[in-house]
Amino acid sequence: MLASSAAAFQSDGGGVLVIGDSLEVGSGPYLRSALPGVTVDALKGRTSSQGVRVLAARLEPSHEVVVFPLGTNDSPGNPGGLAASLAAMRQLAGDRCMVVATLARPPVGGVSVGALNRVVEQFAGQAGAQVADWHSVVQAIPEVLGRDGVHATAEGYGLRASLLAEAVQGCLLGGAASGGAASGIPAPRDPKARPPEAEAPPAALPMDAAVSAVASALMRAVTPIGAALHAARTAATKLGPEPVLGAP
């Protein structure tokens, strides 16, 4: 069904539709740099059920990939709601390739997002969707999040965009047929592990410098998307105030 080549989409994301929340408000500029022409419809506080209605209104025949990284604003105590939204998204998407994302946020009323993430993973396995594993990235590098534990830093938004763009590339390269491959930036190597060829371990970096170095390295690790995002990060103007997450 995906008639366009992956090479074409590296320079033109016109066949990609992204329906997101405030996290895509932040990551959108980086994603547009990586996939020029991509359509990003993002609104702070958007739930997955609201996203389904937006998808129904915005989806066009020219869209070949549907990116639906919603769920952060859903109630962690109602995983069935997210499951229903993903099922409705799948029905609307038809035979298009789909991209979903795992979730990272503090517990709400003592309830974590664990059940919601299981819904995302089960959906991907059943529907053959690509997964942008944002939860794993946050677990590996918590510094990519801001003080509220939900929204990202500028570096974090660039990393999130790279996850989504890499997942889109997985779609274009036929990754969905493999049964829902997880797209994620590798966890940083254990700093205590000495490379075989090294004569001596490198000098320890201060914590802030180490985090910055890891994030910068991870930005470049996702190819060919990483290089475009690295350039966007250095050239982009400073983003405005962080959007406020809507009530779950």
C-alpha positions as CSV (number, residue, x, y, z in Angstrom):
1,M,0.0,0.0,0.0
2,L,2.9,2.4,0.8
3,A,3.7,3.4,-2.7
4,S,6.1,6.2,-1.8
5,S,9.7,5.2,-1.2
6,A,11.5,5.7,2.1
7,A,14.0,8.0,0.4
8,A,11.2,10.3,-0.7
9,F,9.8,10.6,2.8
10,Q,13.2,11.6,4.2
11,S,12.8,14.9,2.3
12,D,9.0,15.0,2.2
13,G,6.7,14.1,5.1
14,G,3.6,15.2,3.2
15,G,2.0,11.7,3.6
16,V,2.3,11.7,7.4
17,L,-0.5,12.9,9.7
18,V,0.3,13.4,13.4
19,I,-2.5,13.9,15.9
20,G,-1.0,14.8,19.3
21,D,-1.3,16.7,22.5
22,S,1.0,19.2,24.3
23,L,4.0,16.9,23.8
24,E,3.6,17.3,20.1
25,V,3.2,21.1,20.5
26,G,6.8,20.9,21.8
27,S,8.2,18.2,19.5
28,G,6.4,19.5,16.4
29,P,9.1,22.0,15.3
30,Y,11.7,19.3,15.4
31,L,9.5,16.8,13.7
32,R,8.7,19.3,10.9
33,S,12.4,19.8,10.4
34,A,13.0,16.1,10.1
35,L,10.0,15.4,7.9
36,P,9.2,18.6,5.9
37,G,5.6,18.6,4.8
38,V,4.3,16.5,7.8
39,T,0.9,17.6,9.1
40,V,1.0,18.0,12.9
41,D,-2.3,18.7,14.6
42,A,-1.5,19.1,18.3
43,L,-3.4,20.7,21.2
44,K,-2.6,20.8,24.9
45,G,-4.8,18.7,27.1
46,R,-6.1,16.5,24.2
47,T,-7.2,13.0,25.2
48,S,-7.1,10.0,23.0
49,S,-10.9,10.1,22.5
50,Q,-10.7,13.7,21.4
51,G,-7.9,12.7,19.1
52,V,-10.1,10.2,17.3
53,R,-12.6,12.9,16.4
54,V,-9.7,15.1,15.1
55,L,-8.3,12.2,13.1
56,A,-11.7,11.6,11.5
57,A,-11.9,15.3,10.5
58,R,-8.3,15.6,9.3
59,L,-7.5,12.3,7.6
60,E,-7.1,12.5,3.8
61,P,-6.5,9.9,1.1
62,S,-3.0,11.3,0.7
63,H,-2.0,10.4,4.2
64,E,-0.1,7.1,4.2
65,V,1.1,7.1,7.8
66,V,-1.0,8.0,10.9
67,V,0.9,9.0,14.0
68,F,-1.3,8.8,17.1
69,P,1.0,9.3,20.2
70,L,-1.9,10.1,22.6
71,G,-2.9,8.8,26.0
72,T,-0.9,11.0,28.4
73,N,-4.1,13.0,29.2
74,D,-6.2,9.8,29.6
75,S,-7.1,8.5,33.1
76,P,-4.6,5.9,34.1
77,G,-7.4,4.1,35.9
78,N,-9.4,3.6,32.7
79,P,-7.1,1.7,30.3
80,G,-10.2,0.5,28.5
81,G,-10.8,4.1,27.3
82,L,-7.4,4.2,25.6
83,A,-8.0,0.7,24.1
84,A,-11.3,1.9,22.6
85,S,-9.6,5.0,21.1
86,L,-6.8,3.0,19.6
87,A,-9.4,0.6,18.1
88,A,-11.3,3.5,16.6
89,M,-8.1,5.0,15.3
90,R,-7.2,1.7,13.6
91,Q,-10.6,1.5,12.0
92,L,-10.2,5.1,10.6
93,A,-6.6,4.4,9.5
94,G,-7.6,1.3,7.5
95,D,-4.6,-0.3,5.9
96,R,-2.3,2.7,6.6
97,C,0.8,2.2,8.7
98,M,0.3,3.5,12.3
99,V,2.6,4.9,14.9
100,V,1.8,5.0,18.6
101,A,3.8,5.9,21.7
102,T,4.3,4.7,25.2
103,L,3.6,7.1,27.9
104,A,5.6,8.8,30.7
105,R,4.0,10.8,33.5
106,P,3.7,10.8,37.3
107,P,0.9,8.7,38.9
108,V,-2.6,10.2,39.1
109,G,-4.3,9.5,42.3
110,G,-1.7,6.9,43.0
111,V,-2.3,5.1,39.7
112,S,0.6,4.8,37.3
113,V,0.5,4.7,33.5
114,G,1.5,1.0,33.6
115,A,-1.9,-0.2,32.5
116,L,-2.0,2.4,29.7
117,N,1.4,1.3,28.4
118,R,0.3,-2.3,28.4
119,V,-2.7,-1.2,26.2
120,V,-0.3,0.5,23.8
121,E,2.0,-2.5,23.6
122,Q,-0.9,-5.0,23.1
123,F,-2.4,-2.8,20.4
124,A,0.9,-2.5,18.6
125,G,1.4,-6.3,18.7
126,Q,-2.1,-7.0,17.4
127,A,-2.3,-4.2,14.8
128,G,1.3,-4.2,13.6
129,A,1.9,-0.6,14.6
130,Q,5.2,1.0,15.1
131,V,6.0,2.0,18.7
132,A,7.9,5.2,19.7
133,D,9.1,4.0,23.2
134,W,9.1,7.4,25.0
135,H,8.6,5.6,28.4
136,S,11.9,3.8,28.0
137,V,13.8,6.9,27.0
138,V,12.4,8.8,30.1
139,Q,13.4,5.8,32.3
140,A,16.9,5.9,30.9
141,I,17.4,9.6,30.9
142,P,14.9,11.3,33.3
143,E,16.6,14.6,32.7
144,V,14.7,14.9,29.3
145,L,11.6,15.9,31.3
146,G,10.9,19.2,33.0
147,R,9.9,19.9,36.6
148,D,6.3,18.6,36.1
149,G,7.5,15.1,35.1
150,V,5.4,15.2,32.0
151,H,6.6,17.9,29.5
152,A,10.1,17.7,28.1
153,T,13.0,20.0,27.9
154,A,14.1,21.4,24.5
155,E,16.5,18.5,24.3
156,G,13.8,16.1,25.3
157,Y,11.4,17.3,22.7
158,G,14.1,16.8,20.0
159,L,14.6,13.2,21.3
160,R,10.8,12.6,21.2
161,A,10.6,13.9,17.7
162,S,13.5,11.6,16.7
163,L,11.5,8.6,18.1
164,L,8.4,9.5,16.1
165,A,10.4,10.2,12.9
166,E,12.3,6.9,13.3
167,A,9.0,5.1,13.7
168,V,7.7,6.7,10.6
169,Q,10.8,5.5,8.8
170,G,10.0,2.0,10.1
171,C,6.6,2.3,8.5
172,L,8.1,3.3,5.2
173,L,10.6,0.5,5.3
174,G,7.9,-2.1,5.9
175,G,8.5,-2.4,9.7
176,A,4.8,-2.6,10.5
177,A,4.7,-6.0,8.8
178,S,7.1,-7.4,11.4
179,G,4.4,-7.2,14.0
180,G,4.9,-3.9,15.8
181,A,8.6,-3.2,16.2
182,A,9.5,-0.9,19.1
183,S,11.2,2.2,17.9
184,G,13.4,3.7,20.6
185,I,16.8,5.3,21.3
186,P,19.2,2.9,22.9
187,A,19.8,3.3,26.6
188,P,23.2,4.8,27.3
189,R,26.0,2.4,27.9
190,D,27.0,1.7,31.5
191,P,29.7,4.3,32.2
192,K,31.6,1.6,34.2
193,A,31.9,-0.6,31.2
194,R,35.4,-0.2,29.7
195,P,35.6,-0.4,25.9
196,P,37.9,-3.3,24.9
197,E,40.2,-1.1,22.9
198,A,40.5,1.6,25.6
199,E,43.9,2.0,27.4
200,A,42.3,3.7,30.3
201,P,38.8,4.9,31.3
202,P,37.9,8.4,30.3
203,A,37.9,11.1,33.0
204,A,34.5,11.5,34.7
205,L,32.3,14.3,33.5
206,P,30.2,16.5,35.8
207,M,26.6,15.2,36.0
208,D,25.2,18.0,33.9
209,A,27.9,17.6,31.2
210,A,27.4,13.8,31.2
211,V,23.6,14.2,30.7
212,S,24.1,16.7,27.9
213,A,26.7,14.5,26.3
214,V,24.4,11.4,26.4
215,A,21.5,13.4,25.0
216,S,23.5,14.8,22.2
217,A,25.0,11.4,21.4
218,L,21.5,9.9,21.3
219,M,20.2,12.7,19.1
220,R,22.9,11.6,16.5
221,A,22.3,7.9,17.0
222,V,19.1,7.8,15.1
223,T,20.0,7.9,11.4
224,P,19.1,9.4,9.0
225,I,16.8,11.3,11.3
226,G,19.3,12.2,14.0
227,A,21.4,14.5,11.8
228,A,18.4,16.5,10.7
229,L,17.2,16.8,14.3
230,H,20.6,17.8,15.6
231,A,20.7,20.6,13.0
232,A,17.2,21.7,13.9
233,R,18.1,21.7,17.6
234,T,21.0,24.1,17.1
235,A,19.2,26.3,14.6
236,A,15.7,26.5,16.1
237,T,14.7,29.5,18.1
238,K,13.9,29.0,21.8
239,L,10.5,27.5,22.4
240,G,7.9,29.4,24.4
241,P,6.6,28.5,27.9
242,E,5.8,24.8,28.4
243,P,2.2,24.0,27.7
244,V,0.1,23.0,30.7
245,L,-1.2,19.4,30.7
246,G,-4.9,19.1,30.8
247,A,-6.7,17.3,33.6
248,P,-6.7,13.5,33.1
